[in-house]
Amino acid sequence: MNYYRPDTLEQFVGQTGVTSRIRLFVEAALRRQEPLDHMILSGPAGLGKTTLARIVANELGVGFTAVGATAVERAADLVSLLAALNYRDVLFIDEIHRLRKPIEEMLYLAMEEWVVDIPTGKGALAKVVRIQLHPFTLIGATTRVGMLSAPLRSRFGIVFSLDFYSVNELAEIVLKTADAIGVRITDDAALKIARSARGTPRIANRLLRRVRDFAQVKEVALIDSAVVSDALKFLDIDENGLDRMDYAFLKTIVQRFGGGPVGISAIASSLGEDRNTLEDVYEPYLMKLGLVVRTPRGRIATRRALEILAKKGEMTHGA
């Protein structure tokens, strides 16, 4: 998929506090010619965790291997990944909180002592084969840092939390992506897309491609603010970036559960949607906008949520 993909920290847009610290740690590791300390990148989906991990490898001048946690099912899978790493290489594990417990426990020795123990045989014939590894850097990405076990979390020396992007940062990304895919777009149009991108570069790039589709079919050569407005209306996305599922989420809390508090499982069941999708994709942005509050007793819709539902005409009589 073509879109703007930075290769260096200098090219990376946004997350300036995180990138400045990474730059310092990378420089220190390069001066010592040692592996960078293991790193956790947390935050909602689409903020650039994978891109940052790949950039770290580029800045270090080392190899980069990426894998999803659910793909590391067996001990042999992990051993194969670790044994293939060269000195100072970066291994990136996405959604690292989803690692199975036995795999996670195998990682402890690998991260601290650069060895992995493989149990073989059973009963009296059981023994452990130890494999020596090249020192490496593990970068784990997670949308749920709280689900990392304490033993695993304690083995990461660098922990960063990525935040949602500003409108101006997203507009810059939209313009760079537009240039990369050959789309003519005005600055105002890029800003309008950015305002509807939920603070997330991945969504900004996705919206740009959908606006491009709309403009192409309508035979519009230059995408301006009016074209973006028409395209977003066609896509049923409002000026805050809220779509049908966001409104369904809010309406469920307000109309079915009296505004809350209500548990996320009950909301998911009412919507027929996966709980993890609601927690990882929709809820963080609704909380950022101040529409939903998460409490120990469950989710509560705020007064602002009621106002937005009323403005949208989504409130039924008596709600």
ABEGO torsion letter per residue (X at the ends): XBBBBBABAAABBEGAAAAAAAAAAAAAAAAAGBBBBBBBBBEBBGAGAAAAAAAAAAAAGBBBBBBBAAABABAAAAAAAAAABBBGBBBBBBGAAABBAAAAAAAAAAAAAGBBBBBBEBEAABBBBBBBBBBBBBBBBBABAAABBAAAAAABABBBBBBBBBAAAAAAAAAAAAAAAGBBBBAAAAAAAAAAAGGBAAAAAAAAAAAAAAAAAAGBABBBAAAAAAAAAAAGBBAAGBBAAAAAAAAAAAAAAGGOBBBAAAAAAAAGBBAAAAAAAAAAAAAAAGABBBBAAEBBBBAAAAAAAAAAGABBBGX
